[in-house]
Amino acid sequence: MSVLVLVEHTDGIIKKKSFEAVQYTADIAKKTGTSATALVLGTIANSEMEALGNYGAQKVLHVADERLNELHARAYASALISAAKKEDSKIIITLHDINGRVVAPRVAVKLNAGLVAGALSYPDTDKGFVIKKAVFSGKAFAYVNITSDVKVIMLMANTFPLKQSDGKATVEKLDVTFIDKDFGIKIKEVSKVTGEVSLADAELVVSGGRGMKGPENWGLIEDLAKELGAATACSRPVADAHWRPHHEHVGQTGGTVRPNLYIAVGISGAIQHLAGVNGSKTIVVINKDPEAPFFKAANYGVVGDAMEILPRLTEAVRKFKQHK
């Protein structure tokens, strides 16, 4: 018996948030007296999978099917169910992201399992199997008790700090019998953003809104992000106006980020935007409107014109780095 976790990778490189999920799985396995097993799909080097032992995985099951290099929800779910049955796993972990949202519910239905989406805590087993999660767009918390035999947990990324060890996991091949329907959706083209810090995995994010006045001023956002080693993001009106590509849009109808630092420039802070960023560890707001709602959610606020503040802030970061 083991606790099972689905590990994500991009072009054979395992994502930071998956290391966090493995660590989370290993902690649960330790508390429940079982072992931690990771499932990896698609083409990837053995050394990369073995390194999952650094975060507590004792075993890695690898389904080496090239078709799984791209997301196929049914196929991913079939592989995860096969791994769960092989390992007699009663607790299954995925990430609460695009992949997890289309895979975990399918697994839960097939295994008649209870599911918690967006977990923010380790299970509290004193009074059952209780997990904390955010509700109402992050304005409150709920404590959910999973009473089913099989339990599926979707972990919110960047919830727990990583603690690396010197472990090494064993890798085993897992054969899964897929059916045609598992690959029923044909992927014609995949466009990937390159040369940028991945927004989904970023620990630092600089985001801009309509207060930037136009796309011609976006260089100020990019200059600060470059000095910080941060990803760039934007509010929905900016993406809708085509100032920035839609993959940078964060909010209730866009992406969700949970960085250690989120700098919001010229964003008023509507509830729809806050829903996508309120899991950030520290929020800094720069806005010339002292009544902007975002200031109520901020840890630090600067009232002033972004066109004047951003160049000075960027220069201050540059000088700080030079004298470190």
Disulfide bonds with the S-S distance in Angstrom:
none
